Amino acid sequence: MAESMQGLKRTARCAEFTTEDIGKTVTAMGWVQKSRNKGSLVFTDVRDRSGIVQVIFEEDICGTEVFEKAGSLHSEYCIAVTGVIRSRGKDVNTELATGAIEIEAKDLRILSQSATLPFPIEAETKTREELRLKYRYLDLRRAPLQRNIALRSKLTISVRNYLAENGFLEIETPTLIKSTPEGARDYLVPSRVHQGEFYALPQSPQLLKQLLMVSGFDRYFQLARCYRDEDLRADRQPEFTQIDMELSFADIDDVIAVNEGLIKRMFKEVIGVDVKLPLRRMDWKTAMDVYGSDKPDLRFDLPIKDISDVVRGTEFAVFKSALDNNGVVRGICVPGEGHMPRKKIDALVDVAKYYGGKGLAYLCVNCGENGAHKCSFAKFMTPEELDKIVEAMGAKEGDLLVFAADKLSTVRNVMGNVRLEIGKQLDLIDKNAWEFLWVTEFPLLEWSEEENRFMAMHHPFTAPMDEDWQYIDSDPGRVRAKAYDIVLNGTELGGGSVRIHQADVQEKMLEVLGFTPEVANEQFGFLLEAFKYGVPPHAGLAYGLDRVAMWMAGADSIRDVMAFPKLKDASDAMMGAPDKVDDKQLTELGILIDPEVLKAQNEANKED
């Protein structure tokens, strides 16, 4: 039977007791991690979010009633123990912060009992994630997740303190807003008062924070909840949190300077990592050409090199066909791996095919008979032509060269991912490194084959580079953006841009994106109207708070740093959401569910 804690007050958390408390009478409260009945003694480990303290029950000291109660304890009973801190002498448990002491119990109250657990509460667990998420409140009792959530809290406090010290105001923006196009699908919320009309949950506070700049709040930030109806992966959830900020009268260097200070502060305060400033910068084209990615992992080298001009005119059909169709030939030199087993090379070929390539050509420098090059395309080239390739790649005897030939976008994607696979296979990635990078000068627009039009690479409110705006009509794809991403170890932590603050430029941008004046006014009329009343130049940036916390915690997924995450299908296994609602609620909202349409959509979702 559960007992009251009336008259008791917790002295400290379990792991906060030290050898300085020896001889003191204390009260500890928490959950039973494990209890061992040795007949004349009962040893119980009591756990809270700080850690574990050992409690020992001896009948001669605590009395028969308390001792018998102690003998009934099971895992996850919630208890309160009063007793005296004593030394464990030579019997120190070095794995516990409290391993040098224990509580000699005088009294015990069982505050609540626990049913049989669906899985054990252990730091390292083999329980499948679906079950753990169903009982997330139990999963969160595990020490690694408790540490992660505490780390996340420490992170948010660090961010708030730094930004407040630097003149930012924390301002909340609405979560029921107007649906606007571009980007991921919106989560829609039907309105009961305005039948047949819908709010959208914000994918970001982008337009609202720009309006705050129009309002004169020159430095804004918010830990903003955002919602996107998109397919999930390890670092993506349907609802997530952004460290969101906007600055007036600021350019790229101003935003980077403020955020480098923030990065240095939060990594030092939260996990003790000293980030060296200034951070490296790299323009988007260089990142794509040299690393095949706009978020390159710089913890290892292996640059990609272009040998298109070197192999132009050769008879190797793969290279020739790519170059005749305005494509490129690019390769990676892998030092000392010329004798890599064919099985491993084939694995790299599979990676290339998975990412859209036709395969990989390879050359092992001086690894063949009589010191010749061992090469998958040797019969199509002269030894002199092969030597020119080796020279262009900067390769030495014993090196492995791998090549892809196709259109530029395909080769970038293929070689970028092959590079990462090589880094993993050869264990080239320093797991203790923190390689930050600013990627700048993104294209303003990207062509969508599916939409048959240009789309904004970031969003429609990103400012163009001044010197490139002249090409917006004649060559839109040539226009670069005043955009920047912050990258850590091959992961994009956040991104931002200088915003368009001129009404005519904003209207032209929407026109290029395919919006008629009528549609532009319907979707963004409130912003365009605001732009008539003196708009300051402004710029901003948003981090994925969950991603930052994930890296700091060394977790594999952002689910490990979120209290109540969703499954990969965006469902909540614990609450059973999403779920059906009763007909009365639907009627009030003016919504009718068509069973045939619903069936067809469910079938389509299964196929996806």
C-alpha positions in Angstrom: 0.0 0.0 0.0 1.3 3.4 -1.0 2.4 5.6 1.9 2.4 9.4 2.2 5.6 11.5 2.4 4.0 13.8 4.9 6.5 15.1 7.4 9.5 14.1 5.2 11.6 16.4 3.1 14.3 15.2 0.7 17.7 16.3 1.9 19.4 16.1 -1.5 19.3 14.1 -4.7 20.7 10.6 -4.5 24.1 11.2 -6.2 24.6 14.5 -4.4 25.6 12.9 -1.1 29.4 12.9 -0.5 31.9 11.7 2.1 31.5 15.2 3.7 28.0 14.0 4.7 29.3 11.0 6.7 27.5 10.9 10.1 24.6 13.0 9.0 21.0 11.9 9.1 19.5 12.3 5.6 16.4 11.5 3.6 16.7 10.3 0.0 13.8 9.7 -2.4 13.8 7.9 -5.7 13.2 4.6 -7.5 14.5 1.2 -6.7 17.1 0.3 -9.4 17.7 -3.1 -7.8 17.3 -4.7 -4.4 19.2 -7.7 -3.1 18.0 -9.6 0.0 20.9 -11.3 1.7 18.8 -12.7 4.6 20.3 -10.6 7.3 20.9 -7.6 5.1 19.0 -5.9 2.3 21.0 -3.8 -0.2 18.9 -1.4 -2.3 20.2 0.9 -5.0 18.0 4.1 -5.1 18.0 6.1 -8.2 16.9 9.6 -9.3 18.0 11.8 -12.2 21.3 12.6 -10.4 22.4 9.0 -10.1 22.4 6.2 -7.6 23.1 5.8 -3.9 23.3 2.5 -2.0 21.0 1.9 1.0 21.6 -0.9 3.4 18.9 -2.2 5.7 20.0 -4.1 8.9 17.2 -5.5 11.1 19.0 -4.6 14.3 19.3 -1.0 13.2 16.0 -0.3 11.3 13.7 -2.6 13.2 11.7 -5.7 12.1 8.8 -3.8 10.5 11.1 -1.6 8.3 13.3 -4.6 7.5 10.4 -6.7 6.3 9.1 -3.8 4.2 12.6 -3.5 2.7 12.5 -7.2 1.8 9.4 -6.6 -0.3 11.0 -4.0 -2.6 11.0 -4.5 -6.3 12.4 -2.6 -9.3 10.9 0.8 -9.9 9.1 1.1 -6.5 9.2 4.7 -5.6 10.5 5.1 -2.0 11.7 7.5 0.6 14.5 6.4 2.9 15.8 8.1 6.1 19.1 7.0 7.6 22.7 7.9 8.4 25.4 8.4 5.8 28.3 6.1 6.5 31.6 5.1 4.8 31.8 1.9 2.8 35.4 1.5 3.9 37.5 -0.5 1.5 34.3 -1.7 -0.3 34.2 1.3 -2.7 32.3 1.1 -5.9 34.3 3.2 -8.4 31.6 3.1 -11.0 29.3 5.3 -8.8 29.8 8.9 -7.9 28.5 7.9 -4.4 30.6 4.7 -4.4 32.5 5.6 -1.2 29.4 6.0 1.0 26.0 4.4 1.7 22.9 5.2 3.7 22.3 3.1 6.8 18.5 3.0 6.8 16.4 3.9 9.8 13.1 4.2 8.1 11.4 3.4 4.8 8.3 4.5 3.1 7.0 2.9 -0.1 5.5 6.0 -1.8 4.1 3.9 -4.7 4.6 0.4 -6.1 5.4 -0.6 -9.6 3.7 -3.2 -11.9 5.9 -5.7 -13.8 7.9 -3.6 -16.2 7.5 -4.1 -20.0 11.3 -3.8 -20.2 14.2 -3.4 -17.7 15.3 0.2 -16.9 19.0 -0.2 -17.9 21.5 2.3 -19.3 22.3 0.0 -22.2 19.2 -1.6 -23.6 18.4 -4.1 -26.4 14.7 -3.3 -26.2 13.3 -2.3 -29.6 12.7 1.4 -30.0 9.0 1.0 -30.8 8.3 -0.6 -27.4 10.4 1.9 -25.6 8.6 4.8 -27.3 5.2 3.3 -26.3 6.4 3.4 -22.7 8.5 6.6 -23.2 7.9 7.7 -19.6 9.8 4.6 -18.5 12.4 4.8 -21.2 13.2 8.3 -20.0 14.2 6.9 -16.6 17.3 5.4 -18.2 20.5 7.3 -17.3 21.6 8.1 -20.9 18.3 9.7 -21.8 18.2 11.6 -18.5 21.7 12.9 -19.3 20.6 13.9 -22.8 17.5 15.8 -21.6 19.5 17.5 -18.9 22.1 18.5 -21.6 19.4 19.9 -23.8 18.1 22.0 -20.9 21.7 23.3 -20.2 22.0 24.1 -24.0 18.8 26.1 -24.1 19.8 28.1 -21.0 23.2 28.8 -22.5 21.6 30.0 -25.7 19.2 32.3 -23.9 21.8 33.8 -21.7 24.2 34.5 -24.6 21.6 36.1 -26.9 20.1 38.2 -24.1 23.6 39.5 -23.2 24.0 40.5 -26.9 20.9 42.6 -27.1 18.3 40.1 -28.4 14.7 40.1 -27.2 12.9 36.7 -26.9 9.6 37.1 -28.6 7.0 34.4 -29.2 5.2 34.1 -32.5 1.9 32.3 -33.2 1.6 28.6 -34.0 -1.7 29.1 -35.8 -0.8 30.9 -39.0 -1.7 31.2 -42.7 -0.6 28.3 -45.0 2.0 29.5 -47.6 3.5 27.5 -50.4 7.2 26.4 -50.9 9.0 24.0 -48.7 7.5 20.9 -47.0 3.8 20.1 -46.6 2.0 22.1 -43.9 0.2 20.5 -41.0 -3.3 22.0 -41.3 -5.7 22.9 -38.5 -9.4 23.3 -39.4 -11.2 26.3 -38.0 -14.6 25.8 -36.3 -15.5 29.5 -36.4 -14.5 29.9 -40.0 -15.9 26.8 -41.5 -14.1 25.4 -44.5 -10.9 27.4 -43.7 -7.7 26.3 -42.2 -4.8 27.5 -40.1 -1.3 26.0 -40.7 1.2 25.1 -38.1 4.4 27.1 -38.9 7.3 25.3 -40.7 9.3 28.2 -39.3 8.6 31.7 -38.0 10.3 33.1 -41.2 7.7 35.8 -42.2 6.8 36.7 -38.7 10.4 37.4 -37.6 10.8 39.5 -40.7 7.7 41.5 -39.7 9.3 42.0 -36.2 12.2 43.7 -38.0 9.7 45.9 -39.8 8.3 46.6 -36.3 11.7 47.9 -35.0 12.7 45.0 -32.8 16.2 44.9 -34.2 17.4 41.8 -32.5 14.9 38.9 -32.0 15.3 35.3 -31.0 13.0 32.5 -30.1 13.2 28.8 -29.3 10.6 28.2 -31.9 8.4 25.0 -32.3 8.2 24.1 -36.0 6.2 21.6 -37.9 6.7 19.9 -41.3 4.7 17.1 -42.8 7.6 15.2 -44.5 9.2 11.8 -44.5 11.3 11.1 -41.4 14.9 9.9 -40.9 17.3 9.8 -38.0 17.7 13.5 -37.6 14.2 14.6 -38.6 10.9 14.8 -36.8 7.5 16.2 -37.7 7.8 18.7 -34.9 11.1 20.2 -33.8 12.7 23.2 -32.2 14.7 26.0 -33.9 17.1 28.4 -32.3 15.7 31.2 -34.4 17.1 34.7 -34.7 16.9 37.8 -36.8 19.0 41.0 -36.9 18.3 44.4 -38.4 20.9 46.6 -40.1 23.1 43.5 -40.4 25.0 41.8 -43.2 26.6 38.4 -43.6 29.6 39.2 -41.5 27.4 40.5 -38.6 25.3 37.4 -38.5 28.4 35.1 -38.6 30.2 37.1 -35.9 27.2 36.9 -33.5 26.8 33.2 -34.2 30.5 32.3 -33.9 30.3 33.8 -30.4 27.2 31.7 -29.7 28.8 28.5 -30.9 31.9 29.1 -28.8 29.8 29.8 -25.7 27.4 26.9 -25.9 29.9 24.3 -26.8 32.2 25.4 -24.0 29.5 25.7 -21.4 27.6 22.6 -22.2 30.2 20.0 -23.1 33.6 21.7 -22.4 34.7 21.9 -26.1 36.8 24.9 -26.9 35.9 26.0 -30.5 38.6 28.0 -32.2 37.5 31.1 -33.9 37.1 32.3 -36.6 35.5 29.3 -38.2 36.5 28.3 -41.7 34.4 29.5 -44.6 33.9 27.9 -48.0 31.7 28.9 -50.9 29.0 26.5 -52.1 30.6 25.8 -55.5 33.9 24.9 -53.9 32.2 22.6 -51.4 30.3 20.8 -54.1 33.3 20.5 -56.5 35.9 19.5 -53.9 33.7 17.4 -51.5 30.6 16.6 -53.5 28.4 18.1 -50.7 27.1 21.4 -49.4 27.7 20.1 -45.9 31.2 18.5 -46.3 32.7 16.4 -43.5 36.1 17.9 -43.0 37.3 15.4 -40.4 39.2 13.7 -43.2 40.7 14.8 -46.5 40.2 13.0 -49.8 39.3 15.9 -52.1 37.5 15.3 -55.4 39.5 16.4 -58.5 38.3 17.3 -62.0 40.1 15.5 -64.8 37.7 16.4 -67.6 40.3 18.3 -69.6 42.9 15.6 -69.1 40.8 12.8 -70.5 39.0 14.8 -73.2 39.6 13.1 -76.5 40.3 9.6 -75.1 38.4 6.7 -76.5 37.1 5.3 -73.2 33.4 5.3 -74.0 32.2 6.1 -70.4 34.4 9.3 -70.2 33.8 10.2 -73.8 30.0 10.0 -73.6 29.9 12.1 -70.5 32.0 14.8 -71.9 30.2 14.8 -75.3 27.0 15.5 -73.3 28.5 18.4 -71.4 29.2 16.3 -68.3 32.3 15.9 -66.2 34.9 13.3 -65.1 36.0 13.5 -61.5 38.0 11.3 -59.2 39.3 10.6 -55.7 42.8 9.5 -54.8 42.9 7.1 -51.9 46.6 7.0 -50.7 48.1 3.6 -50.2 45.0 1.6 -51.1 46.1 0.4 -54.6 45.8 -3.2 -53.4 42.3 -2.8 -52.0 40.5 -6.1 -52.4 38.1 -6.2 -55.4 35.2 -6.9 -53.0 35.7 -3.5 -51.3 36.0 -1.8 -54.7 32.7 -3.4 -55.7 31.1 -2.1 -52.5 32.2 1.4 -53.6 30.6 0.8 -57.0 27.4 -0.2 -55.3 27.4 3.1 -53.4 27.9 5.0 -56.7 25.0 3.2 -58.3 22.8 3.8 -55.2 23.3 7.5 -55.6 22.5 7.6 -59.3 25.7 6.8 -61.0 26.3 4.1 -63.6 29.3 2.8 -61.7 32.9 3.7 -60.9 36.1 3.4 -63.0 39.3 2.7 -61.0 43.0 2.7 -61.4 45.6 1.2 -59.0 48.9 3.1 -59.5 51.8 0.8 -60.5 50.0 -2.2 -58.8 49.9 -4.4 -61.9 52.3 -6.8 -63.5 55.8 -5.4 -64.0 54.8 -2.2 -62.2 52.1 -1.3 -64.7 48.9 0.4 -63.7 46.1 -1.9 -62.8 43.1 -0.3 -64.4 39.5 -1.1 -65.3 39.8 0.9 -68.5 43.4 0.3 -69.4 42.6 -1.3 -72.8 40.9 1.9 -73.9 43.9 4.2 -73.2 47.6 4.3 -73.9 50.1 4.1 -71.0 50.9 7.7 -71.6 47.3 8.7 -71.2 47.0 6.8 -67.9 50.2 8.4 -66.7 48.7 11.9 -67.3 45.6 10.9 -65.2 47.9 9.7 -62.4 49.8 13.0 -62.6 46.7 15.1 -62.6 45.4 13.3 -59.6 48.6 13.9 -57.7 48.8 10.1 -57.1 51.8 8.0 -56.1 52.7 4.4 -56.4 50.3 2.2 -54.4 47.5 4.7 -54.5 43.9 3.9 -55.6 42.0 6.2 -58.0 38.3 6.0 -58.5 36.3 8.0 -61.1 32.8 8.9 -62.0 31.6 10.4 -65.3 28.2 11.8 -65.9 26.3 15.1 -65.7 27.7 17.5 -63.1 25.0 17.1 -60.5 25.1 13.3 -60.7 28.9 13.2 -60.4 28.9 15.6 -57.4 26.3 13.4 -55.6 28.1 10.1 -56.4 31.6 11.2 -55.6 30.5 13.0 -52.4 28.9 9.8 -51.1 31.7 7.5 -52.3 34.1 9.8 -50.4 32.1 9.4 -47.2 32.0 5.6 -47.7 35.8 5.5 -48.2 36.2 7.5 -45.0 34.0 5.1 -43.1 35.5 1.9 -44.6 39.1 3.0 -43.9 38.3 4.5 -40.5 39.6 7.9 -41.6 37.1 9.9 -39.6 38.3 11.3 -36.3 35.3 10.8 -33.9 36.8 13.3 -31.4 37.1 16.2 -33.9 34.8 19.2 -34.1 35.1 20.5 -37.7 32.8 23.6 -38.1 32.4 25.3 -41.5 30.4 28.1 -42.9 29.2 27.3 -46.4 28.3 30.6 -48.3 27.2 31.9 -51.7 24.5 29.3 -52.4 22.6 29.5 -55.7 19.6 31.7 -55.2 17.5 29.3 -57.3 17.5 25.6 -58.4 15.7 24.1 -61.3 12.9 21.6 -60.5 12.3 19.0 -63.2 9.2 17.9 -61.4 7.8 21.4 -61.2 9.4 22.5 -64.5 10.4 25.8 -62.9 12.9 27.5 -60.8 12.4 27.1 -57.0 14.1 29.0 -54.2 17.0 27.0 -52.8 16.5 28.4 -49.4 13.2 30.4 -49.4 11.6 33.1 -51.5 12.8 35.9 -49.1 16.5 35.3 -49.5 18.5 38.3 -51.0 20.6 37.8 -54.1 24.2 38.9 -54.4 24.1 42.4 -55.6 26.5 41.8 -58.5 24.4 38.9 -59.7 20.9 40.4 -59.7 21.5 41.7 -63.3 21.2 38.1 -64.5 17.8 37.3 -62.9 16.0 37.4 -66.3 18.7 36.3 -68.7 20.3 33.5 -66.6 18.4 33.0 -63.2 20.5 29.9 -62.3 23.7 32.1 -62.3 22.4 34.3 -59.5 24.0 33.6 -56.1 22.3 34.2 -52.8 23.4 35.9 -49.6 22.9 32.6 -47.9 25.0 30.7 -45.4 24.8 27.3 -43.6 26.7 26.3 -40.5 28.0 22.8 -40.8 29.5 20.5 -38.2 31.2 17.2 -39.1 29.2 16.8 -42.3 25.8 17.8 -40.7 24.0 21.0 -41.4 23.3 22.5 -37.9 21.5 25.6 -39.3 21.1 28.0 -42.1 20.1 31.5 -42.9 20.4 34.4 -45.2 20.3 38.2 -45.7 16.6 38.9 -46.5 15.2 40.9 -49.3 14.1 44.2 -47.9 13.2 46.1 -51.2 9.6 45.7 -52.3 10.5 45.6 -56.0 13.1 42.9 -55.6 10.7 40.8 -53.5 8.0 41.1 -56.1 10.5 40.2 -58.9 11.7 37.2 -56.9 8.1 35.9 -56.5 7.5 36.5 -60.2 10.6 34.4 -61.1 9.3 31.6 -58.9 6.1 31.5 -60.9 3.7 33.6 -58.7 1.3 35.9 -60.5 0.8 39.2 -58.8 -2.7 37.9 -57.8 -1.3 34.7 -56.3 1.6 36.5 -54.6 -0.8 38.9 -53.0 -3.1 36.1 -51.9 -0.2 34.2 -50.3 2.1 36.9 -49.1 0.0 40.1 -49.2 0.5 40.9 -45.5 4.3 40.8 -46.0 4.2 42.8 -49.3 1.9 45.4 -47.6 4.3 45.7 -44.7 7.2 46.3 -47.1 5.6 49.6 -48.1 6.4 51.1 -44.7 10.1 51.4 -44.3 11.8 48.1 -44.1 15.3 47.9 -42.5 17.9 45.6 -44.1 17.9 42.5 -42.1 19.3 39.0 -41.9 18.9 35.9 -39.8 19.7 32.3 -39.0 18.1 29.3 -37.5 19.7 26.2 -35.9 18.1 22.9 -35.4 18.2 22.8 -31.6 17.6 19.0 -31.7 20.6 18.5 -34.0 22.9 20.6 -32.0 21.9 18.6 -28.8 22.3 15.3 -30.7 25.9 16.1 -31.6 26.7 17.4 -28.1 25.3 14.2 -26.6 26.9 11.9 -29.1 23.5 10.4 -29.9 22.6 8.6 -33.1 19.2 10.2 -33.5 17.4 13.4 -32.5 14.8 11.1 -30.9 17.4 10.5 -28.2 17.5 14.2 -27.2 13.7 14.8 -27.4 11.4 13.9 -24.5 8.5 12.6 -26.5 9.5 12.0 -30.1 7.4 10.3 -32.9 8.1 7.1 -34.7 9.4 7.1 -38.3 5.8 7.2 -39.6 5.1 10.3 -37.5 2.9 8.5 -35.1 3.0 8.7 -31.3 3.1 5.2 -29.9 2.6 6.3 -26.4 -0.5 8.5 -26.8 -1.9 6.7 -29.9 -1.8 9.8 -32.1 -2.9 10.6 -34.7 -6.3 9.1 -34.0 -9.9 9.3 -35.2 -12.2 11.8 -33.7 -16.0 11.5 -33.2 -18.6 12.6 -35.7 -19.7 15.5 -33.5 -16.2 17.1 -33.7 -16.1 16.7 -37.4 -19.5 18.2 -37.9 -18.6 21.2 -35.8 -15.6 21.7 -38.1 -17.6 21.1 -41.3 -15.5 18.1 -42.3 -16.8 15.0 -44.0 -14.6 12.0 -44.4 -15.1 10.2 -47.7 -14.4 6.5 -47.1 -13.3 5.8 -50.7 -10.9 8.7 -50.8 -9.5 7.7 -47.4 -9.0 4.2 -48.6 -7.3 5.3 -51.7 -5.0 7.6 -49.8 -4.1 4.9 -47.3 -3.1 2.6 -50.1 -1.0 5.3 -51.7 0.8 5.9 -48.4 1.5 2.2 -48.0 3.1 2.2 -51.4 5.3 5.2 -50.6 
